[in-house]
Structures are given as C-alpha cells and as structure tokens.
Amino acid sequence: MNILIIHNPVAGRRRRRRLEKLLNLLESSGHSVRIMPTGRRGDARESARSARGIDVIVAAGGDGTVSEIIDGISARPSTEPAPAVAFLPMGTANVLAWELGLPRSPRGIVRMINQGKSLAFRPGVANGTRFVLMASAGLDARAVAAVKTRTKRLVGGLAYVTAAVSALYRPSPIFRVQVGGLEYEARTVIVTRAARYGGPFVLAPDAHLGGGSLHIVLMPSHGWLATVKYGLALVFGRLHHLPEVAVLEADSVDIRGIESEPVQVDGDLAVGIPLSVSVDNRTIPFLVPS
C-alpha cells in the first residue's frame, strides 16, 4: 500500500525513535511510505486534503493531529475515495486510542494496518470544521486556552490541571444550549462523539464513534466545589449519574453565550461562540484492531 505518515517533528527523542521504528516496519512489510512533517497548525489538514494516490494516512501525534487529518480528508471532493486513517498515539491524552482500544506500539500499528479492519466513522462538525471526539465550551475550553505548549511538553496532562485551576478564578458565563427545540443552561458544555474524556475516563457511556448522534453533557455549576465534585465523579465513572448533570442525545446542538469565550475541539482551540455542532453525512474509514 501507499502510506503517508503525518507527524509533528517537535516530538521528543523517544517519540522520534517510535516513528523511525514504524517507518522501518512498514517498509519491511512491503509498503511504500512517505513522511510529511508539520510545522504549524493547519499543515496536517492541508497534507491530508492534497494527498493523492494514498491508501492509508497515519496520524503520528495527538488527538488534534487526527482531527486535522479528518478535516482535510473531508474537504476533498466527495467523488474521491477517502484513504483509511490510522493513529500512532504520541500526544498528551490520546483519548482516541483509549476509545477504540488502539495499539500503542509501532508493531501493533503495522499489524492493524496489514489486517485492514476499519470503522466507518462520521466526523462531528463544529461551525464547519470536522472533528473526531468532542467540542466544548466552559472550564475545559478555558484550560486549553491557558495551556502553554512548552508546559504541556514538559509535564503532560498536569498542564491542563494547573490551567483549569487558574481558570477557576475567572467568573464563568452561562451558556444557552438549544437541543431538539428545547433550551438549557450550563456553565460547561461538552458535545461529544465518544464515550471517553481526558484519557480513559468515561464521560458519556452511551456514545460511540460508530454511531450517528451527538451526546451533549451539561454541567450547570462553577467554582472549586463543583470542579472537585465533577472531577472525582469523572474519575470514578459517575459523572453522568450526578442529578444536576444532564446528558442529552441529538443530531445537532446550538450553543450561545459570550462571544469572547474560547471553544476547544479535540484539545485545540478552534471556532468560537456561537457554536453549532452536527454530524457529517460522509464516512471515513478508521483502522481499528481486529
């Protein structure tokens, strides 16, 4: 097969060794492999959009890299066959790897590519931008906005925790959320295609990437007490059981609020308020373990 690996060259030495091993294993399996490094945000999207004659695109990075690649493939003419997408997890949370039970080793990725089993995946669409996992506004989006790239590289997921703590000192606005003709209010809104959040933690147990709907998680409270309560409930898989937390299922959702509030999509800042989220009609094959 013709395989394109899209990766972030800023990765550390250990990650570079994993990438080199993946390349060697793919070539020794008889595949033709090309590597495309990214230099800035949007490069992965453009590389996926413009690539032709490619059977598989491997995203070597984090969830945001996969999201950009999916958005780039979705921007191609619908008459063109979409290449399959594989994921070598090299990011901070790697929620997608937890969600699909993906292998973490280069050897496991090569085995998965050779087996060729895929999930027909319909991306989410947030203000016209495709995504894989989720889009949100509120505390977690503020944390993403506050995280420094260098800090994230040094301390990993802890960077988001410290950023969330700093975000608690700012008053949280109320978002108006329209779902199925009804309006709700919340301080944090997470619109997800996946069951997991932040890694292995279960946010919306009935959500799955092979489905055709969105799950909207509404958290109405803000502040230290609420954040500790929500965080502990998430860790123990009980967030959706809290009486004040609503989990809705719908084909689309509209979120209104203060326009200066950040919105995060798959761990990266993107789009903004007002936010309209739906599910794309086009499917993309995503490689999964047999």
C-alpha positions in Angstrom: 0.0 0.0 0.0 0.9 3.6 -0.4 1.1 5.1 3.1 1.5 8.7 4.2 2.7 9.4 7.8 1.8 12.9 9.0 3.7 13.9 12.2 4.8 16.7 14.4 8.7 17.0 14.2 8.8 18.8 17.6 8.3 15.4 19.4 11.0 14.3 21.8 13.7 11.8 21.2 11.7 8.8 22.4 8.8 9.7 20.1 11.2 10.1 17.2 12.5 6.6 17.8 8.9 5.2 17.7 8.3 7.0 14.4 11.5 5.6 12.9 10.6 2.1 14.1 7.1 2.5 12.5 8.7 3.6 9.2 11.2 0.6 9.2 8.4 -1.9 10.0 6.1 -0.6 7.3 8.8 -0.6 4.7 9.9 -4.1 5.7 6.3 -5.2 5.2 6.5 -4.1 1.6 4.6 -0.8 1.8 5.6 2.4 0.1 5.9 5.1 2.8 6.2 8.8 2.7 6.6 11.1 5.8 5.2 14.6 5.9 6.2 16.7 8.9 4.0 19.6 10.1 5.5 23.0 11.0 2.4 24.8 12.2 -1.3 24.3 12.9 -3.2 23.5 9.7 -0.3 21.7 8.0 -1.8 18.2 8.8 -5.1 19.3 7.4 -3.6 20.6 4.1 -1.4 17.5 3.7 -4.4 15.2 4.1 -6.5 17.3 1.8 -4.0 17.4 -1.0 -2.6 13.9 -0.8 -3.4 11.7 -3.8 -2.8 8.0 -4.5 -2.6 7.3 -0.8 -4.2 4.2 0.7 -3.6 4.9 4.4 -2.8 8.1 6.3 -1.1 7.5 9.6 -1.5 10.3 12.2 1.6 10.3 14.4 0.7 12.8 17.1 -2.1 13.6 19.4 -5.9 13.8 19.1 -5.7 17.2 17.5 -3.5 15.8 14.7 -6.1 13.2 13.9 -8.8 15.8 13.9 -6.9 18.0 11.4 -6.4 15.0 9.1 -10.1 14.0 9.2 -11.0 17.6 8.4 -8.6 17.6 5.5 -9.9 14.4 4.1 -13.5 15.7 4.4 -12.5 18.8 2.4 -11.7 16.6 -0.6 -14.3 16.2 -3.4 -16.9 13.6 -2.3 -16.4 11.7 -5.6 -12.9 10.7 -4.4 -12.4 7.6 -2.3 -11.2 8.5 1.2 -8.0 7.0 2.4 -8.2 4.9 5.6 -6.8 6.7 8.7 -4.6 5.0 11.4 -3.3 6.6 14.6 0.1 6.2 16.3 -0.6 7.9 19.7 2.1 10.4 20.6 0.0 13.1 22.3 -0.8 14.1 25.9 -4.2 12.4 26.5 -4.7 10.2 23.4 -8.4 9.9 24.1 -9.0 8.3 20.7 -6.6 5.4 21.5 -8.5 4.7 24.7 -11.8 5.0 23.0 -11.0 2.5 20.2 -8.6 0.3 22.1 -5.9 1.1 19.6 -2.4 -0.4 19.9 0.3 2.0 21.2 3.4 0.3 19.7 4.6 0.7 16.1 4.5 -3.1 15.7 0.8 -3.1 16.8 0.0 -0.3 14.4 1.7 -2.1 11.5 -0.3 -5.3 12.3 -3.5 -3.3 12.4 -2.7 -1.7 9.0 -1.9 -5.1 7.5 -5.2 -6.6 8.8 -7.2 -3.7 7.3 -10.2 -3.7 9.5 -11.9 -0.3 9.6 -14.7 1.5 11.3 -17.0 3.6 9.1 -16.7 6.9 11.1 -18.8 10.0 10.6 -17.0 13.1 12.0 -18.6 15.8 14.1 -18.9 19.2 12.5 -18.3 22.3 14.7 -19.0 25.6 12.8 -18.0 23.8 9.6 -14.8 22.2 10.9 -14.8 18.4 11.2 -13.6 16.8 14.4 -13.2 13.3 15.8 -14.0 13.3 19.5 -15.6 16.4 21.0 -16.1 20.2 21.1 -16.7 22.1 24.3 -17.1 25.5 25.9 -16.6 26.3 29.6 -13.9 25.3 32.1 -12.1 22.8 29.9 -12.0 25.1 26.9 -10.6 27.8 29.2 -8.0 25.4 30.4 -7.0 24.6 26.8 -6.7 28.3 26.1 -4.5 28.8 29.1 -2.1 25.9 28.5 1.4 26.8 27.2 2.9 24.5 24.6 6.2 24.3 26.4 4.5 23.5 29.7 2.4 20.7 28.1 5.5 19.2 26.6 7.3 19.2 30.0 4.5 18.0 32.4 1.9 16.4 30.0 -1.6 16.2 31.3 -0.8 18.0 34.5 -0.6 21.2 32.4 -4.3 21.1 31.9 -5.0 20.6 35.6 -3.0 23.7 36.5 -4.6 25.7 33.7 -8.0 24.7 34.9 -7.2 25.8 38.4 -6.2 29.3 37.1 -9.4 29.4 35.0 -11.5 29.0 38.2 -10.5 32.5 39.3 -12.5 34.0 36.4 -16.3 34.2 36.6 -17.9 31.6 34.4 -20.7 32.7 32.0 -23.9 30.9 31.4 -24.2 29.2 28.0 -27.7 28.8 26.4 -27.9 25.4 24.8 -30.6 24.5 22.2 -31.3 20.8 21.7 -34.3 19.4 19.9 -36.3 22.6 20.2 -35.7 23.0 24.0 -33.3 25.4 25.7 -31.0 24.5 28.6 -28.4 26.5 30.6 -25.0 25.3 31.7 -21.6 26.7 32.8 -19.7 23.9 30.9 -21.0 22.2 27.7 -19.2 19.2 26.2 -20.6 17.9 22.8 -19.0 14.5 22.2 -19.0 11.7 19.7 -17.0 9.5 22.1 -17.6 7.9 25.5 -14.3 8.9 27.0 -12.8 12.1 28.1 -9.2 13.1 29.1 -7.9 9.6 28.5 -9.6 6.5 30.0 -12.4 8.4 31.9 -16.0 7.7 30.9 -18.0 10.9 30.2 -21.0 9.7 28.1 -21.2 5.9 28.3 -23.8 5.5 25.5 -21.7 7.5 23.0 -19.6 5.6 20.4 -17.8 6.7 17.3 -19.6 4.2 15.1 -23.0 5.9 15.9 -24.7 8.7 14.2 -25.5 11.1 17.0 -24.0 13.6 19.4 -24.1 13.4 23.2 -24.3 16.7 25.0 -23.1 16.9 28.6 -24.4 19.9 30.5 -22.7 20.9 33.8 -24.6 23.8 35.5 -22.2 24.7 38.3 -18.9 26.5 38.5 -16.3 27.0 41.2 -13.9 25.0 43.4 -16.5 22.8 45.0 -18.3 22.0 41.7 -15.0 21.3 39.9 -13.8 18.9 42.6 -17.2 17.1 42.6 -17.3 16.8 38.8 -13.6 15.8 38.6 -14.0 13.0 41.2 -17.2 11.8 39.6 -15.5 11.6 36.2 -12.5 9.7 37.6 -14.9 7.1 39.1 -17.2 6.9 36.1 -20.1 8.5 37.9 -20.4 12.0 36.3 -23.4 11.1 34.3 -25.1 9.9 37.4 -25.0 13.2 39.2 -28.6 14.6 39.5 -27.5 18.1 38.2 -25.6 16.8 35.2 -27.7 16.2 32.1 -26.5 14.0 29.2 -28.7 14.5 26.0 -28.6 12.7 22.7 -29.3 14.6 19.5 -28.3 15.1 15.8 -27.4 18.7 16.4 -26.9 21.4 19.0 -26.5 25.2 19.1 -24.7 27.0 21.9 -25.0 30.7 22.6 -23.1 32.9 25.0 -20.4 35.5 25.3 -18.6 35.5 22.0 -15.1 36.0 23.6 -15.4 32.7 25.4 -13.0 30.1 23.9 -14.1 26.8 22.4 -11.9 23.7 22.2 -12.1 21.0 19.6 -10.2 17.7 20.3 -7.8 19.5 22.6 -7.0 22.5 20.4 -8.6 26.0 20.3 -10.9 26.3 17.3 -14.0 28.1 16.1 -16.0 30.1 18.7 -19.3 31.1 20.2 -21.9 30.9 18.9 -21.3 27.3 18.2 -23.3 24.9 16.0 -22.4 21.2 16.1 -23.8 18.4 14.0 -22.7 15.0 12.5 -21.3 14.8 9.0 -23.0 12.7 6.4 -19.8 11.5 4.9 -18.0 8.5 6.4 -14.2 8.0 6.7 -12.7 4.6 7.2 -10.7 4.5 10.5 -8.5 1.5 11.1 -9.2 -0.5 14.3 -7.8 -3.7 15.8 -9.4 -7.0 14.6 
